[in-house]
């Protein structure tokens, strides 16, 4: 056995408290997304609002995370990750309480945006702080644990939300987060190491202009692929153009400023570039299973809503069960091998979704998810470990933010683009009323495309690893 894997006498119970607090931070940020979705019909009635209005309860949270996650990661590098994470936990907890007592819809939406800012801090810095609390030899299992907690939050949200709404009303879904947030804060305060902040000179050089441009760019793109509920009109095109213009200005500013938010030369590192690209592609496919699955199960397999929910929950459950084993395999067999294995499993699962449900019904659908979900967790644990392993200490926050951003953008793109592929393949705008045979055709076509996207991700991962071996100096860029 390698000496690096032997028990570390320097590890203390506070290290375990630290990892517990990081895991809970990821759980809460994931729960904040999933628990609100189930409440939208109830909230529409409670506030006498349209669906287009109440959907901002979810959208405000996601937009805050997407637009700020890189910036808060960089801010953590400058002012201290522990300090900023504690502030993020307080903001998330306080905003959750405000959501629970909000008297109007628009105050609830504003509180959800504040909650999303706190979640962005938690997501960006939890992964970055793993490097300060876990030995390198155990990084994979720590990443696997974070992946498990994210999946648990996603799986738990709809069920917990439904129970709380039925028993105590919609306010309970936000108020239940408050004691969990307080617990997480106390664990983090006790267990996280007191990292050193950068000098005041460095802090004064925080790239405000770049931060604002990146936020504008990401907000424009996120809105372009989410507004319109699947249609792409003049507003979507205008937002997309704003996003493209903002991206160009952002790159220009980053090349001119002395203290850029993102050092563009970092992308010469093939491990980082390949890791971000493959992460976005994988999340595009993973989101397709969540967005399109209910249409196929209800229309083609004629399941009632309760059964649809039960079958859909199998994916997050498989993810939750496979996260920690995936991390252990990364530590034992190596991140590169496990990353490739995870992508191959996702290709097989995507192809299985084209065939097995049509032959074996519900059992075939669940069997396909039993390939996709563990494959996803294998890839995530390996990819996160690979990208974060050799990042310089002063850039862990921003790189963690970029990794989370790639997943968010992949999820947003998957919901939009894969939904469009599905609608195009069914041959109807109103997918909810499509003929079962057309829905089946749409399902097969969409997941054939999904399989091809994962093959592209596999090629990028292999090329990135080959380039990293040939040009190891780029790993320090």
C-alpha positions in Angstrom: 0.0 0.0 0.0 1.3 3.4 -0.8 2.4 5.5 2.1 0.1 8.4 1.0 -2.9 6.2 1.7 -1.9 5.5 5.3 -3.8 7.2 8.1 -2.6 10.8 8.5 -1.9 11.5 12.2 -2.2 15.2 11.5 -5.8 14.8 10.6 -8.2 15.8 13.4 -11.9 15.6 14.1 -12.2 19.2 12.9 -11.2 17.9 9.4 -14.2 15.6 9.4 -16.4 18.5 10.6 -15.0 20.6 7.7 -15.9 18.0 5.1 -19.3 17.6 6.7 -19.9 21.3 6.4 -18.8 21.4 2.8 -21.1 18.4 2.0 -24.1 20.1 3.7 -23.3 23.3 1.8 -23.6 21.4 -1.5 -26.8 19.7 -0.3 -28.4 22.9 0.6 -27.6 24.7 -2.6 -29.0 21.7 -4.6 -32.1 21.5 -2.3 -32.7 25.2 -2.9 -33.2 24.5 -6.6 -35.3 21.3 -6.5 -37.5 22.0 -3.5 -39.0 25.2 -5.1 -40.0 23.6 -8.4 -42.8 21.5 -6.9 -44.3 24.5 -5.2 -44.9 26.6 -8.4 -48.6 25.6 -8.9 -49.3 26.3 -5.2 -47.5 29.6 -5.3 -49.5 30.6 -8.5 -52.7 30.2 -6.5 -51.4 31.8 -3.3 -50.3 35.0 -5.1 -53.0 34.9 -7.8 -50.2 35.0 -10.4 -49.6 33.4 -13.8 -47.1 30.6 -14.5 -44.8 33.1 -16.3 -44.7 35.2 -13.1 -44.1 32.4 -10.6 -41.4 30.8 -12.7 -39.2 33.7 -11.7 -39.0 32.1 -8.3 -36.9 29.4 -9.8 -35.3 31.5 -12.5 -34.1 34.2 -10.1 -32.2 31.6 -8.1 -30.6 30.0 -11.1 -29.7 33.3 -12.7 -27.9 34.5 -9.5 -25.9 31.3 -9.3 -25.0 31.4 -13.1 -24.0 35.0 -13.3 -22.0 35.2 -10.1 -20.4 31.8 -9.4 -17.1 32.6 -11.1 -16.8 36.1 -9.5 -17.5 34.8 -6.0 -14.9 32.1 -6.5 -12.3 34.7 -7.4 -13.4 36.9 -4.5 -12.8 33.9 -2.2 -9.3 33.6 -3.6 -8.6 37.2 -2.6 -10.4 37.8 0.7 -10.2 34.2 2.1 -12.4 31.3 1.2 -13.5 30.4 4.8 -14.5 33.9 5.5 -16.6 34.2 2.3 -18.1 30.8 2.7 -19.3 31.7 6.2 -20.8 34.9 4.8 -22.5 33.0 2.0 -24.0 30.6 4.4 -25.4 33.4 6.5 -26.8 35.1 3.4 -28.4 31.8 2.2 -29.9 31.1 5.6 -31.2 34.7 6.1 -32.6 34.8 2.5 -34.4 31.4 3.1 -36.1 32.9 6.2 -37.1 35.9 4.2 -38.5 33.7 1.5 -40.6 31.9 4.1 -42.2 35.1 5.4 -42.4 37.1 2.1 -45.8 38.8 1.9 -45.7 39.4 -1.9 -44.5 37.5 -4.9 -41.9 40.1 -5.9 -40.4 40.2 -2.4 -40.2 36.4 -2.6 -38.5 36.6 -6.0 -36.0 39.1 -4.6 -35.3 36.9 -1.6 -34.8 33.9 -4.0 -32.2 36.0 -5.9 -30.4 36.7 -2.6 -30.6 33.0 -1.8 -29.0 32.3 -5.1 -26.1 34.6 -4.4 -25.5 32.6 -1.2 -25.8 29.4 -3.1 -23.2 30.6 -5.7 -20.7 31.2 -2.9 -21.4 27.8 -1.3 -21.1 25.9 -4.6 -17.9 27.7 -5.8 -16.0 27.6 -2.5 -17.0 24.1 -1.2 -15.1 22.4 -4.0 -12.2 24.8 -3.7 -11.9 24.2 0.0 -11.6 20.4 -0.5 -7.9 21.1 -1.4 -7.4 22.7 2.0 -9.1 20.0 4.1 -8.5 16.6 2.3 -5.2 14.9 1.5 -4.6 14.6 -2.3 -4.8 10.8 -2.1 -8.4 11.1 -0.9 -9.5 13.9 -3.2 -11.5 11.6 -5.4 -13.7 10.2 -2.5 -14.3 13.8 -1.3 -15.4 14.9 -4.7 -17.6 11.7 -4.9 -19.2 12.7 -1.5 -20.0 16.2 -2.8 -21.5 14.6 -5.9 -23.6 12.3 -3.7 -24.9 15.3 -1.6 -25.8 17.2 -4.8 -27.8 14.2 -6.0 -29.4 13.7 -2.6 -30.6 17.4 -2.7 -32.0 16.9 -6.2 -33.8 13.7 -5.2 -35.0 14.9 -1.8 -36.4 18.3 -3.0 -39.6 17.3 -4.8 -40.6 14.7 -2.1 -39.8 16.8 0.9 -41.4 19.8 -0.8 -44.6 17.9 -1.5 -44.9 16.6 2.1 -44.2 20.1 3.6 -46.7 21.9 1.3 -49.4 19.3 2.0 -48.9 19.4 5.8 -47.8 23.0 6.6 -48.2 25.2 3.4 -45.7 26.6 0.9 -43.8 28.7 3.4 -42.5 25.6 5.2 -40.3 24.6 2.1 -38.2 27.7 2.7 -38.3 27.8 6.5 -37.1 24.2 6.8 -33.8 25.3 5.2 -33.1 27.8 8.0 -32.1 25.3 10.8 -30.1 23.3 8.3 -28.3 26.5 7.2 -27.5 27.3 10.9 -26.1 23.8 11.5 -23.9 24.1 8.4 -22.6 27.5 9.5 -21.7 26.2 12.9 -19.9 23.1 11.4 -18.0 25.3 9.0 -17.1 27.8 11.7 -15.7 25.0 13.8 -14.1 22.8 11.2 -12.8 24.9 8.3 -9.1 25.9 8.4 -8.5 29.6 8.7 -7.0 30.3 5.3 -4.8 33.4 4.7 -6.4 36.3 2.8 -4.5 38.2 0.1 -3.0 41.6 0.6 -5.1 44.7 0.5 -3.3 45.7 -2.7 -4.5 42.5 -4.4 -8.0 43.0 -3.1 -8.1 46.5 -4.4 -7.3 45.1 -7.8 -10.4 43.0 -8.0 -11.7 43.1 -11.6 -15.0 45.0 -11.2 -15.4 45.8 -14.9 -14.7 42.2 -15.9 -17.1 40.9 -13.2 -20.0 43.1 -14.5 -19.3 42.2 -18.1 -19.3 38.5 -17.3 -22.5 38.8 -15.3 -24.2 40.6 -18.2 -23.0 38.0 -20.7 -24.1 35.1 -18.6 -27.4 36.6 -17.7 -28.2 37.4 -21.4 -27.3 33.8 -22.4 -29.2 32.2 -19.6 -32.3 34.3 -20.4 -31.9 33.6 -24.1 -32.2 29.9 -23.6 -34.9 29.9 -20.9 -37.5 32.6 -21.8 -40.2 31.7 -24.2 -40.7 28.1 -22.9 -39.0 26.4 -25.8 -39.8 28.9 -28.6 -37.0 31.1 -30.1 -38.2 34.5 -31.1 -36.9 38.0 -31.5 -36.3 38.5 -27.8 -34.3 35.3 -27.5 -32.2 36.4 -30.5 -31.6 39.9 -29.1 -30.5 38.4 -25.8 -28.2 36.0 -27.5 -26.6 38.9 -29.5 -26.1 40.8 -26.2 -24.4 37.7 -24.8 -22.1 37.4 -27.8 -21.2 41.2 -27.6 -20.7 40.9 -23.9 -18.4 37.9 -24.3 -16.3 39.8 -26.8 -16.0 42.9 -24.6 -15.2 40.6 -21.6 -12.3 39.0 -23.5 -11.0 42.4 -24.5 -11.1 43.7 -21.0 -9.4 40.7 -19.6 -6.5 41.1 -22.0 -6.0 44.7 -20.9 -6.4 44.7 -17.1 -3.5 44.0 -14.8 -5.7 41.9 -12.4 -8.2 40.0 -14.6 -11.1 38.1 -13.2 -10.1 35.2 -15.4 -6.5 34.9 -16.7 -7.2 33.8 -20.3 -3.8 32.0 -20.5 -5.3 29.5 -18.0 -7.2 28.0 -21.0 -3.9 26.9 -22.5 -3.9 24.2 -19.8 -5.4 21.3 -21.8 -6.7 19.6 -18.6 -8.7 22.6 -17.6 -10.0 23.3 -21.1 -11.0 19.7 -21.7 -12.5 19.4 -18.2 -14.8 22.4 -18.7 -15.8 21.4 -22.2 -16.7 17.8 -21.3 -18.5 19.0 -18.1 -20.8 21.2 -20.2 -21.5 18.4 -22.7 -22.2 15.9 -20.0 -24.6 18.2 -18.2 -26.4 18.9 -21.5 -27.2 15.2 -21.8 -28.0 14.8 -18.1 -30.5 17.6 -18.3 -32.2 15.9 -21.2 -33.1 13.0 -19.1 -34.8 15.3 -16.5 -36.6 17.5 -19.0 -37.7 15.0 -21.6 -38.3 12.0 -19.3 -41.7 13.1 -18.0 -43.1 13.6 -21.5 -42.1 10.2 -22.7 -43.3 8.5 -19.5 -46.7 10.2 -19.5 -47.4 10.2 -23.3 -45.7 7.1 -24.6 -46.0 4.8 -21.6 -49.3 6.4 -20.4 -48.2 6.6 -16.7 -50.1 8.8 -14.2 -48.3 11.7 -12.6 -47.5 9.8 -9.4 -45.9 7.0 -11.3 -44.0 9.4 -13.5 -42.5 11.0 -10.4 -41.6 7.7 -8.9 -39.8 6.5 -12.1 -38.1 9.9 -12.5 -36.7 9.7 -9.0 -34.7 6.6 -9.9 -32.1 8.7 -11.7 -31.2 10.9 -8.7 -31.3 7.8 -6.5 -28.8 6.0 -8.7 -26.6 9.1 -8.6 -26.8 9.4 -4.9 -25.9 5.7 -4.4 -23.0 5.8 -6.8 -21.3 9.1 -5.8 -19.1 7.9 -3.0 -18.1 4.6 -4.7 -17.2 6.6 -7.8 -14.9 8.8 -5.7 -13.2 5.7 -4.1 -12.7 4.3 -7.6 -11.0 7.5 -8.7 -8.5 7.3 -5.8 -7.9 3.7 -6.5 -7.8 3.4 -10.3 -6.9 7.0 -11.3 -9.0 9.9 -12.5 -8.3 9.5 -16.3 -9.4 5.9 -16.4 -12.6 6.5 -14.4 -13.5 9.6 -16.5 -13.3 7.5 -19.7 -15.3 4.7 -18.0 -18.0 7.1 -16.9 -18.3 8.6 -20.4 -18.6 5.2 -22.0 -21.3 4.2 -19.5 -23.2 7.4 -20.4 -22.9 6.6 -24.2 -24.3 3.1 -23.4 -27.1 4.5 -21.3 -28.1 7.1 -23.9 -28.3 4.4 -26.6 -30.2 2.2 -24.1 -32.8 5.0 -23.8 -33.3 4.7 -27.5 -34.1 1.0 -27.3 -34.9 -0.5 -23.9 -38.0 1.6 -22.9 -39.7 0.8 -26.2 -39.1 -2.9 -25.6 -39.4 -3.4 -21.9 -41.4 -0.3 -20.8 -40.7 1.1 -17.3 -38.1 -1.6 -16.5 -36.2 -0.7 -19.7 -36.3 3.0 -18.8 -35.0 2.4 -15.3 -32.3 0.1 -16.6 -31.1 2.8 -19.0 -30.9 5.3 -16.1 -29.0 2.7 -14.1 -26.2 3.2 -16.8 -26.5 7.0 -17.3 -26.6 8.1 -13.6 -23.6 6.1 -12.3 -21.7 7.0 -15.5 -22.4 10.6 -14.7 -21.2 10.3 -11.2 -18.0 8.5 -12.3 -17.3 11.2 -14.7 -18.0 14.0 -12.3 -15.8 12.6 -9.5 -13.0 12.0 -11.9 -13.3 15.3 -13.8 -13.5 17.4 -10.7 -10.5 15.7 -9.2 -8.5 16.0 -12.4 -9.3 19.7 -12.8 -8.8 20.7 -9.2 -5.9 18.5 -8.3 -3.0 20.7 -9.4 -4.6 24.2 -9.4 -2.4 26.8 -7.7 -3.8 27.7 -4.2 -4.5 31.3 -5.3 -6.8 30.2 -8.1 -8.8 27.4 -6.6 -11.9 29.6 -6.1 -12.0 30.9 -9.7 -11.3 27.4 -11.2 -14.0 25.9 -9.0 -16.4 28.6 -10.1 -15.6 27.9 -13.8 -16.2 24.2 -13.3 -19.6 24.9 -11.7 -20.4 27.5 -14.4 -19.7 24.9 -17.1 -22.2 22.6 -15.5 -24.8 25.3 -15.1 -24.4 26.4 -18.7 -24.6 22.8 -19.9 -27.8 22.3 -17.9 -29.4 25.5 -19.3 -28.3 24.6 -22.8 -29.5 21.0 -22.4 -32.9 22.0 -21.3 -33.2 24.4 -24.3 -31.4 22.7 -27.2 -32.3 19.1 -26.4 -35.9 20.2 -25.8 -35.8 21.7 -29.3 -34.4 18.5 -30.8 -37.2 16.6 -29.1 -39.9 18.9 -30.3 -38.5 18.9 -33.9 -38.3 15.1 -33.9 -41.9 14.7 -32.7 -43.1 17.0 -35.5 -45.3 19.2 -33.2 -45.0 22.4 -31.2 -47.2 21.1 -28.4 -45.2 18.1 -27.2 -47.6 17.6 -24.3 -50.4 16.7 -26.7 -48.2 14.7 -29.2 -49.2 11.2 -30.4 -47.4 8.5 -28.4 -45.7 7.2 -31.5 -44.3 10.6 -32.3 -43.1 11.0 -28.7 -41.3 7.7 -29.0 -39.6 8.9 -32.2 -38.6 12.1 -30.5 -37.1 10.2 -27.6 -35.1 8.0 -29.9 -33.8 10.8 -32.0 -32.9 13.0 -29.0 -30.9 10.3 -27.2 -29.1 9.4 -30.4 -28.0 13.0 -30.4 -27.1 12.7 -26.7 -25.0 9.7 -27.4 -23.1 11.6 -30.1 -22.5 14.5 -27.7 -21.0 12.1 -25.2 -18.7 10.6 -27.9 -17.5 14.1 -28.6 -16.9 14.6 -24.9 -15.0 11.4 -24.8 -12.8 12.5 -27.7 -12.1 15.9 -26.0 -11.2 14.1 -22.8 -8.7 11.8 -24.5 -7.1 14.6 -26.6 -6.9 16.8 -23.5 -5.0 14.1 -21.6 -2.7 13.4 -24.5 -1.8 17.1 -24.8 -1.3 17.3 -21.0 1.3 14.5 -21.2 3.0 16.1 -24.2 3.0 19.7 -22.8 3.2 19.3 -19.0 4.3 23.0 -18.6 0.8 24.2 -19.6 -0.5 22.6 -16.4 1.0 25.5 -14.4 -0.6 28.2 -16.7 
